[in-house]
Each structure stands twice: as C-alpha cells, then as structure tokens.
Amino acid sequence: MLQLFAGRSLLVGQTHWIFAIAVVFSTWLLNTSAGEDIFRGPTMGTTFEVIVNAKGLDLNLDEAGTAIANELQAVNLLMSTYLEDSEISQFNRFDSEGWFPVSTPTYKVIARAQEIARASEGAFDITIGPIVNRWSFGPNKDIETTPDASETKAILERVGYQYLELQAEPPAIRKLKPALEIDLSGIAKGFAVDQVTARLESMGIESYLVEVGGEVRCRGKKSNGAPWKTGIRRPIPGRGEIVEAVVLDSRSIATSGDYENFVLIDGVSYSHTIDPKTGFPIQNGLTSVSVVADDCMTADALATAVSVLGHQKGEDLVKSMGGTLFTITRSNGQFLEQWSTNFPLTTNKEPEPAPFWGLLLAGFVIFGVAIVAMSVGVIFSNRQIKGSCGGIAALNQGRLSPACDMCGQKTTECQELQDAIRAKQVDEPGAASDNL
C-alpha cells in the first residue's frame, strides 16, 4: 500500500531532488517486500519515506499517514529558518540579551546541539547561520561571490556556540551577543526521524524504517523476517550506486556528503559544510561521512562534525558518544573507505544496483529469452512445458540454465530432473553446467 503526500512541502527549504530520489530508490531496493506499507512525500526541502511492517496489527493507513505528516510538520513549524514565524526565525530576529521562551522539542534539540558543539570543540556549531547564508546555502540562493578575509572575519564576530545560553525550566534560550543567530539544519532532520519513530511506536508499530532526507532509523525486521538495510552511496553527483550496505536494528544512521549539496561560484565548487573556525567550506578531502548512533538526532549532528574534523579526530568523537563511523575520502581521483571495527556493514558487500531503466530492460530480455527457449524446447522435443523452465531444460539436453534458479513454479517432475542433473555433476566433476 502506498500513501503519497503530494501536497505542499512541509518545510520550505533547499531541495536536492536527485539526492532524495536516489536515497529513496536505494532504500526501496534494499527493503521492499510484499508485506510492508510505504508512506512517501516531500518534507524539509527534501523527501521522507516510512516503511512499516504492520503484520498482525489492525493499522489504519489514513491515520498512520496523517500522524507521520503531523510529526514532520511540527518540526518544520518550530525549527525552519525558511518560515518567518517559526520559533527559530523569531529568536534570530530577537535582538535582546534576555531569555527567549522556546518549546520543549526546540530546547531538546538545542541542548543536544550544544553538547555536541562542546565535545567537538566547535566543529559542530548551530550559530554559524550568518556565514552559511553568506555562502548561499541559506534562504538566499542568489549570492554569486565569495566573501573575502575581512568580510569573513566580520561575520565570524557574530558566530560562536559559547555565546548561546540555555535554561531548562521553563525552557528558554538567550544570546550573549544580540546579533547571534542559530540554524538547526544540521540536526533537525535527525530529530524529525526520532519524532516519527516515537509516534509509530506509540501506535504499536515495532518494526519500521524511517528516512528523512537520507537520515534513517530502523527497528525490528521486515515482514519476511529479513533485517532492514540502508545503503551508503558512491559519492558521485546524480548517481545512486550502493558501495556498502548497513544493517540496522534500533539504531540510526546519518550521512553528510559534499557531492550533492554544493555551490558553484566562478566555476569553483564549494561544499555546503562550513568550518565554523575559518568560515570557509571544508577542503579536507572527506566526501562522505556516515555515523551510526542510538538516536538519529545525534547521528545527524556528529556526521557534520566529522566532516569538519576529518576521519581520525572524528572517530574519537563519535566513539566517545557511543557511535560508530564510516567515511569516504577523495584523493587523486580515487576513493578511500575507512570505518570503525564495529560499524554494522553487511558481511558481504551488496552488488551495486543497475539504473532503474537498465533493470527494467534486463527483466524484459530475460523474460523474452525464457519464453523463446521454452517454445523451442516444446517444438524440438515435443514435451509439454511444466513449471517455468521445462522448455529450457529440454533445449539444454541435461544442462542447467541460470533460469532454473530463478524459477518460482517448479513441478515435481522438473525438480527431479534438476536434482538428477546436479547429482550427475557431482559424480562427474568435469561435467559442464551453466550455473558454474
């Protein structure tokens, strides 16, 4: 069952549709089976996908879809810098050093962001909004020049997580510099994933995969008993090949990369990840960072921090916060993969998926060959086709075809024939087989 929320975007922001479609396709490719319900739609300038195994539950799909949309919209209304009346936008316009009341969810996200900012020594910093906007990664996309050293220095005077204070009861935040602004784009999508999963669990759904803009959390198993998987993509713009597959259960993964979200200024490509200390986009060669953690909000923020710190320092940080790390570095036109020993990669690397149209064409070709071969088998051997490959078995005169392993309708006669051929191959090791 597919529920598609095709209306207005729940969070107005920068949309990276190629990346979003590739993530959704790779998630679908690794996790679809007949027993899941799937919910998809636009949110936060990107897309979301929720796959649930509601086997044994009396799940109302309309209610579930509405609940998911409401959770995503709630995060939007609180934390978007693209909405003028969001809590964050109002705080950014607040030019006083007094306490500014915030909701409990907003306080929770900012508190975690500040904790990670301290642990990373400022590599993750939610106050870098002004410099992010100057590099054309904020609401204003029309900036076509890079800031010079003096302009960067002036902007950085308004940046620094240490100039933001929090109060737990009642929840409030305040600026120690009136011009301070915050931007939660490096942590809000992960928080949205956590909110959706909490809502699903409150509905009795204990097996699911939730993905928002590439940030993912999984719990339980699919309806066929297989684990949920998500893919780490090859860091090439516009391509969705999976280089590694990750198995998750009650954990989250977030990925930050410079290969989809970047800006071209005077013919030079600049990453969207800004080093808060220099005010310039990172240039350390890291092109993809994936962090697995207990919650997606933490994984999201840590992925950004590691992008700034590099693999070695980043791994120490991630480990100190209970996570594990996988990175891809570009060097001299080559890609170097590095990962923590406990990073949950599958035992065997998943094959890279062919493009969708290639898969479709290959399917038609295989089907056509099978039909022709079956027909030829009947014509030349005058045998009745039983199962889905009797004609092929007859045509090959005792030799197995790869189609035998794909057959889903084997008769007893067909199975006995295949068993006899395989037994002969064991007795006669030199015998030829199309399966070898």
N, C-alpha and C positions, 0 to 999 in steps of 0.2 A: 504494500500500500504506500502510495506517495502522497504526501501533503506538501504542496508548494505554496509558500508565502510570496506571492509575486507582486505585492503592492509596493508602497514606498519604502525606501531604505530606512531601517530602524535607527541607524546612526549615520548622519551625513558626514562624509569624510573622503579621503583619498581612496579610490577604488583601483585595485590591481587585479583586474578580471582574469588575466592569463594565469597568474599565480593561483588565484582562488579556484578556477576551473581545474587546474592541474592537481591541486590538493584534493578536491572533491573526487576527481576521477581516480586518483591513486587510492584514496580511502575506500571508494566504492569497489575498485578492482580487488582489493585485498579482503574485503569484509562482506560482500553481498552473498546472501543465500536466500532460499525461498521463505524462511520463517521470520524475517525481520520487517519491521515497519520503519520507513525512512521519512524524515522531515527535512526540507531544504528551503533556503530562501536568502535574501540579502540582509546584511546587518553590519554595522560599524564600518561602512565603506568597503566591505568585503562580502563574504558569504558564510553561512553556517550550514552544518549538516549534523543531524542527530539520527543515529541508527539504534533502535531498541529491540531487544528480544523480550517480547511480552508473552512468551509461551506460557500458557496456564493462567494468564490474567485476563480479566474482562476489561480490556483497555478501551476507553472511548477516545478514538483518534482525534476527533474535533477538540475535545477538552485538552488532550495532551498537546496538540499543536498550539492551541491558544496559550497554555501555560508556558511553553517554551518561548513563544514570541513575547509574552509579557515580561519574562525574566530578562530577555535581551534588551527590550525597550527600557526597562527600569535602569539598567546600567547606562544606557545611552543618555537618558534624561538627566542623570546625575553627573556623568563624567566626561561627556563630549566637549571638546573645545570648539566644535563646529556649531553648537547650539548656544545662542546668546543667553538663554535663560537657564542653562544647566548650572549646577552648583559650582563647578569648576570655573566656568566663564564668569559667573558673578563674583567669585573670590578673586579672580585675576583683575577684575575692574575695581575691586575694593582697595582704595589707596590709604587705608588706615593701618596702624600697627595694633589695633585692638583685636579681640577674639572674634572670629567669624564662625557661627554655628554651622555644622555640617551633619548630614545623616550618618547613621551607624555604618552603612556599607561604604560610604566615601571615607569615613575615618579609618575603617579597617584596611582599605587599600592603601591609603597614605601612610598609615603606621607601618605596614609591611614594606612599603617602598623606602621609607626612611631607615628601617632596619637593614635592608639590603644595601642602601647607599653607604651606611657606616661600615658594613662588613666589606664592601668593595672599595672603600676609601674614595668614594665619589665616582667610580666608573659607571654606576647607575645613579642617575640624578634626575628627579622629576621636575626640577626647577629650570631645566635647560630650554624651556619653550621658546624664549626670545631668540636664541641662536638657531634653534630648529626652524623657526619661521623665517629667519633671515636667509637660510639656505633653501628656501622654497619647499620645505617638507610640511608646512602647516597649512592653514586655510588659504593663504595667498600663494597661488602657483605661478604668478606672473613675473617673479623675480628672475632676471636673466644675467645678473652679475654676481661675482663672489665678493665677500667682504674683505677689505684689506686689514692689515695688522691693527691699525688704530681703531677701526670700527669694531673689530672683533674684541679688542680689549675693553672698549666702552660697553659693549653688550654683556661681556662676562662680569662686569661690575654688578649686574643685576641677577647673577646666577650663583647658586650655592645652597645645597640642601641644609647646611648648618644655619641658614637664615630662616628656616621654617620650623615653627614650634607646634606641638600638639597638646591637646588637653582631652583626657579620656572621659571625664564626667563633669558636665554634659559634653558630648563630643564637639570639639571646636579646633580650629587651627588659626595661626596668626603669623604675620610677616614681621621679620625684624628689619626688612627693607621694604618700603611702600611699593616699589616698582617690581617686586618679586612676582613671578607667575609660575604656575605649575601645569604640567602636561602629563596625563596618565596613559598616553597611548602605548607605552612600553610595558604596561601591566594590566590594563583594563580588559583586554580580550581574554587573558588567562582567568581573570576574576569572573568574567561572564560565563566561561566554561564551568567554573566551580559552582556558580549560582544555578545554572541549568541542571547540572548533575544532582545538586541538592534537591531541586524541585522534583526531578524524576524519582529519586529515592523516596521522597515524601508521598509519591503516588504508588509506591510499592514496586517500582521498576528497579531491579537489582543487576540487570545485565544490559549494558549500553556502550555506545561510543558517541562522544560529543566532540565536535570540531567547530571552532570559530576562527576563521582566518588563518588556519594552519596550526593553531594551538589545540591539543587533543587530550581528552581524558577517557579512559576505558575502565570498565568494571565487569566482572563475570565472564560469560562466554556467549558465543553465538548460538542460535537455535540448534545447530548441528553438533554442538559440543566443542567446536574449534575455538581457539583463543582469538581475541581481537588483535589486529595488526595495523600498524601505520607505517608509511614509507618515508625514508629520507631521500629527497630528490637530488639528482645530479644538478650542481649549481650552474646551470646554463639557462639564460633567459628564454622563456617561452617553451621549454621542454619539460616533460613530466616523468622522465625515466627514473625509476627507483633504483638507487645504488645499494641500499640496505633496508631491511625490514625489521621493525621493532615490535616485540610482543609486550603488551601492557595489561595489567590487571590491578585495579585500584591504585593506579599511578597516572601521572600526566607527563606529556612531552610538549615542549615549545621549541620552535626553530626560528632563528633570526638569520637572515642572509642579505648579502649586498647585490644579488643577481636579479632581483625583480624590482625592488624599491630603490631607485636611484634617480639622480637628476643630471642632465647634460647641460653644461654651461661652456660656451665657446669650444664645443667639441670634446670636452673632458667629462668623463663620467665620475660622479661623486656619490659615495654610499650615503644612505639615509641615517646611518648610525654615526652620531656626533660624539667625539671625545669631549666630555664636559670640562676637562682641564685646558685643552687647547682651543676649543671652539671650532675645530675643523673636522671634517669627515675622517673616519679611520682609514689608515693605509697600511695595515699590518699583514695583509695577505689572507686573513680569515674571510672566507666567502660563505660559509655555512656553519652555524652553531646550533646544536640540539641538546637540550637539557631535559633529563627525566627527574621529576621530583614528586613528592607526595601530593602536592596541590598544584594546579595549573597556574595560579597567580604567581607563585614563587618561581616556577619553571620559566614563565614568560620574562620576568624581570632579570633572572640570572642569565638567560640567553643573551640579553642586551649587554649586561655587564661583561660577560666573557668576550663578546665581540670587541669590546674596548681593551680588555686586559690581555688577550691572547690565550693560547691553549694552556700553557704551564701554570700561570698565575690563576687563570680561570678555573682550572681543575681543582686547585687547592680551595678556592672559594666555594665551588659547587659541593665539594666533598664536605666542607665544614657545615653546610646547610642541609646535609642529608641527601644530596642529589648525585647524579652521575652524568658524564659528559661525552659527547661525540662532536668532533669538528672536522671540517674540510678546509684545507688551506691551498690557495693557488700559488704556485711557484714555477716560474719559467714555462708557463703554458701547461703544467701538469697539476694534478690534484693529489694532495696528500691527506689520507684519512687517519685520524687519531681518535682513540676512545678509551675511556676508563675500563678497567678489567671487569667491572660488574655492570657495564651498560647492557641493557637487555636486547641485544641483537638476536635474531633467529639463528639457529645452528648453521643453517646453510643460507647463503645469500640468495635472495629472491631473484629470479630472472627479470631482466628489465622488460617492462611491457612494451609491446609494439604500439604505435599510434592507433587510435580508435578505428580509422578507416582501413588501416592495414589489417587489424584483427578481423574486421568485417569481411574484407576481401578474401583473407585466408580461409575464413569459415565457409564462404561460398565455394571456393576452389576445392576444399576438402570434401564438402558435400557432393559437389559435382563429380569428382573423381570416384567417390564411393558408389554413386548411382550408376555411372558408366561401367565401373568394374563389376558391379553386381549383375548388371544386364548382360555383360559379356559372359560372365560365369554361367548364366542360365542358357544363353544361346549355344555355347560350345559344349557344355556338359549335360544339357537337358535336365539339370537338377532344379528342384523347387527351392526358392530362396526362403530360408528360415533364419530368424534373428535378423540382424542388420548387416551381416558381413558374409553370408553364405556364398554369394557370388564371388567375392574376393578370395575366400579360401579355395574355392574350386579353380579359379583362374590361376592362382599361385601353385596349384598342384602340390599341396602339402607344405607350403612355406607360409609362415605367419606374416601378416601385414601389421603396421602400426595401427591400422584401423581397428584391429581386434581389441586393443587395449582401450579404445575409446567407445566401444560398443556398449550400449545400455539395454539391449534386448536379446541377450544370448539365450538360445533354446538349449535343451539338454543335449540334443544331437550336436549342436555347434560347439558346446563346451567340451563334450567328449572328444571331438575332432581336434580341438586346440590342445587338450591335455595329452592326447596321443602324439601330436607333433612335438610338443615340448619334451615329452619322455624320450622320444627318438633322438632329440638334440642332445639330451644328457648322455644317452648311451653312445652316441656318435658325435663326439665333440667337434669334429670337423664339419658337421652339417651346417649349411648356410641358414641364416634367419634374418628377416627384415627388422627384427627387434633388437639386434645387437649393434 
